[in-house]
């Protein structure tokens, strides 16, 4: 369109009262008002930056989305292996507890004394706190550390001393920043847990309990329930006894209110598996059974296996929960990146449209100025 035609299109005998001109002005003011001062019900935020800056932000969000999506896929691939390890280890672990507990109950009738099953008045408790090795997994580490803080506060209220064995880099960094918490040892691990990793923790626990530096050992870890749910739990490792038998010097019970081990025991003190419907309950041993070997030798042979197995299981449960939490966290981060990219694209298009409209208005105003100059 030539300058003459453009001028004749927007001009009239009364240019300042031209309906088309007034419509363009009003429409421009309305559009600029929407951009500069959005209403409270608007879904878009006001972004005071140039189009180039918005394009850079869109590119940055896109790169972040690719990273979080890749981390989600990696966690999803690893969590399947960790989940299979947890599911496959549970039947053996629960059966081992059942057998060992029944043998211990029968051995007590024969006045058999073993160091790892002695129940003595509790003066000090060892807490084995298992956390993750990395972050970016939502509230996984926060929840187990909060559980540990609550248990420490509970032990202090009972007048009992405590010590912490921290397992995992996140837990280590947390307790290092809190000198008020008594930590006996810091332990780190890499990759999938093995029997060698659990043996390091078992040796530390064994030395503390046998030397009577502590009178009770508890595991604090995150129990894997499903890919979208996990619960931090407390599991009594030593001594092996029924609920209510472990007391302090004043006769008060020091058991946690939701102890994972005691959830497996019935009121009669016999162990029964009730958590997984796929695993049947055990009928236990006969009360009149006789041991061909010395019961102390049997318990001495089974207790190290029990400790190693229970710690390995706790490590596997914690790892599976961590990977599931990371997969969900990265999935949410990816979804948020997609929503943010859409919002930024909408703002970019609106700003670009506003800029084009302003350019057109400047051309029209210039044409009118040339026509009536």
Secondary structure, 3 states (H helix, E strand, C coil): CCHHHHHHHHCCCCHHHCHHHHHHHHHHHHHHHHHHCCCCCCCCCCCCCCHHHHHHHHHHHHHHHHHHHHHHHHHHHHHHHHHHHHHHHHHHHHHHHHHHHHHHHHHHHCCCCCHHHCCCCECEEEEEEECCCCCCCCCHHHHHHHHHHHHHHHHHHCCCEEEEEEECHHHHHHHHCCCCCCEEEEECCCCCCCHHHHHHHHHHHHHHHHCCCCCEEEEEEEEEEECCEEEEEEEEEECCCCCCCCEECCCCECCCCCECCHHHECCCCCECCCCCCCCCCCCCCCCCCCCCCCHHHHHHHHHHHHHHHHHHHHHHHHHHHHHHHHHHHHHHHHHHHHHHHHHHHHHHHHHHHHHHHHHHHHHHHHHHHHHCC
